[in-house]
Amino acid sequence: MTKPVAVPANIAPPTGETIVSWRVFYQALDPGPVVVINSGTSAPPATLATFDPTVLVNDTYGITVEATASGGGIQDLTTTV
């Protein structure tokens, strides 16, 4: 990756619940610290964040989208870039 990229997601809560919080973070896989690049406490937008590798050390990173439903369940998905 050589330029900023959008981090889109379609987050659907379980039936009868809502999304109460969400966040997007990345972490170098060597490992490095968790860096939150966006978060919220309401329905998430279609584009959650922008990941900009041009300001980072050349490495492999995991980008994680995490959401918490009103029933307390937490789901996450990580992709490696």
Secondary structure, 3 states (H helix, E strand, C coil): CCCCEEEECCCCCCCCCCEEEEEEEEEECCCCCCEEEEEECCCCCCEEEEECHHHCCCCCEEEEEEEEECCCCEEEEEEEC
